[in-house]
Amino acid sequence: MRIYFMAIALGFLVIPCAADAQDRMTPELLWKLGRVSGGVVSADGLQVAYHVRRYELAKNAGTSEIHVLTLDGARDRIIGKAWKSVADLQWGQGTSAGRLYFVGLPIDGKDDAKPQVWSVDPQQGAPRQVTNVDAGVANLKISPIGAHCAFTVDVKMDATVNELYADLPQADARIIDSLLFRHWSAWHDYAYSHLHVAKLENGKATGVTDLMAGMRVDCPLQPFGGAECYAWSNDGQEIAYSAKIVNNPAESTDSDIYLVDISGGPTRCITPGRPGYETEPTYSPDGKFIAFHSMQRGGFESDRNRIFVYDRSKGAIDELTVGLDQTAHGATWLPDSQSMLFVSEWRGTNQIFRIGLHDHKTTQVSHGRYNWSLADLFPDGQSALVARQDMLRPNELATLALSNGEATVVTTTNDAHYKALELPTVEQRYVTASDGKSIHNWVIYPPNFDPTKKWPLITYCQGGPQGQIGQWFSYRWNFHLMAAQGYVVVAVNRRGLPGFGRAWNDQISGDWGGQAMQDILASTDELLSEPYIDRARTAAVGASFGGYTVYWLMGHAEARFRCMIAHCGVFNLESWYNSTEELFFANWDLGGPFWKGREVQAKYDRFSPHKFIGQWKTPLLVIHGQKDFRVPVTQGIEAFTAAQIQGVPSRFLYYPEEGHWVLSPQNGVLWHRVFFDWLDSHCQNPK
């Protein structure tokens, strides 16, 4: 039995009539789309600054441009010239008001140039360099009173082999004494990211001070933390930051919030005794409180993210999200210091919510079938600058009225590309699981879908394993593109994905090959029962845990699938445990190392795909990057070798310079060409 709702995800587009539509999404067009980010509101609330990243496939590179949009006249202009990179765009405050600051790398700079802080008067458009730090800077924040800026710098503290043995300058080796010597896609570079602060005087940064001097600790948190990991006090005299100061970083998620005066000196921890992640500190506008996110269970990176508030005068800590059965991200104070906004996964979307400081009441602010994110607040506190996207269109900026959730689009970056595109249709439906629970599915249909015809089906298997299939627009796993190639896609919000309550989210841990796999098979079978699906032309695809899922299904899905594709998937749980880097993840989700005891070993035996190679028959495409240290490339090599020995038709797409994701433009287009060539050869034009 199923319950379903039909809807067309329009995004920001008014669809032209069918007679005018000419084109469909292609891998090459994906790389022509402008990628909008960094929306910030000026102090008077009349201007919005943002940047757009554009790629040129022939050059295999991209550039960024800075835009300033005047809201009253909707005039959008590019400031200055293009840059190799732009980040941390923000308006100056106080004595720096009226200028835009950012971290940039000039397109015409030296080959060995490093990103520096720049500023520009939007009325003149001539950027000025503010910092000159040899190692380069990142994660810029201007103080609320405009007298200082803070940023991070990689500070080299550890010696290389050649420095330890100066008489062996050609020795090419590492001496490793502890874990986390490599992380995600990079080896440790003997340096640590430290917070620095500098005065802003006459347009230059002077008196640079390392606020973490001597600490073999990183801020922001590695590997994906950014400027959200620290915050200025409203008086510009103190900084709160998140750091993980532990002896076993590979096995721990124990980060805390620390306070430090901008003159340097001792650092004070305000969250002692909390074993999970404490992140994203932010001061209230009235200066009385510091809010931060906290996870309760140590070692569980996908625990419920709660909002806590620290009273600066009393030292007391209070949780705002008690009893809230959802997770919170990006908590942001409203100007009155009486409430906050946050983003949360919600039933296959990301929505914006408001929560009260005193009554803890939570209300939903945004609505609709989108993934919303909060970019900035307008000075009056009545509206917010937001970004929103869906499965059909990437991010654009809009204003969101906080009183009624009404959104007004303010950027139209990709309208020219979308004007003539035929669009897929998106359906939301619920499928009954094998245990009677209800599984949320997104189903994406090709443009001009005709239910009287037979269509091939792609079952998309999500990674994570805790990461909701929301209304996101991916530049790799792009449902719009898959549907545009003539496939019906079912994307299953199986057990383990947020947005459907904590019990649903937590059930994946310790049960990798259990109920989550049954959810995927139940959803696939529901689509296979539709008269418009050709049961002989069905594929399963996925990356990371989704790649694990594909390998698992290779041995357990019987004859459901005509072909499969696994990108950077876990194949052998035992060899993976001894070669991955963040062991806290494996310890939580698998119960620890496989030699820990019989009960743990039984899970490895039950859930490791390599134990079921004898049942492999389905043609398999394996994709893996050499620099993937979360799921090392040997996992892909083992899977491909097993398929070859079994006589299973198989192919291995190997990237020597990519990691867990494929990031360069031409490698990205190649990925899609090989991906669809494999699918089409088995599901569109089967022999």
Secondary structure, DSSP 8 states (H G I E B T S, - for coil): -EEEEEE---TT-----TTT--B---HHHHTTS-EEEEEEE-TTSSEEEEEEEEEEGGGTEEEEEEEEEETTTTEEEEEEEEEEEEEEEEE--GGGTT-EEEEEEETTS-TT---EEEEE-TTT---EE----TT--EEEEE-TTSSEEEEEEEEE-S--HHHHSTT-TT-------SS-SEETTEE--SEEEEEEEEEEETTEEEEEEETTTT----SS-TTT--GGGEEE-TTSSEEEEEE---S-TTT----EEEEEETT----EESSTT--S-EEEEEE-TTSSEEEEEE-SSTT-TTS--EEEEEETTT--EEES-TT--S--EEEEE-TTSSEEEEEEEETTEEEEEEEETTT--EEE---SSSEEEEEEE-TTSSEEEEEEE-SSS--EEEEEETTT--EEE---TTHHHHTTB---EEEEEEEE-TTS-EEEEEEEE-TT--TTS-EEEEEEE--SSS----S---SSS-HHHHHHTT-EEEEEE-TT-SSS-HHHHHTTTT-TTTHHHHHHHHHHHHHHTSTTEEEEEEEEEEETHHHHHHHHHHTTSTTS-SEEEEES----HHHHHTT-S-HHHHHHHH-S-TTS-HHHHHHHHHH-GGGGGGG--S-EEEEEETT--SS-HHHHHHHHHHHHHTT--EEEEEETT--SS--SHHHHHHHHHHHHHHHIIIIIS--
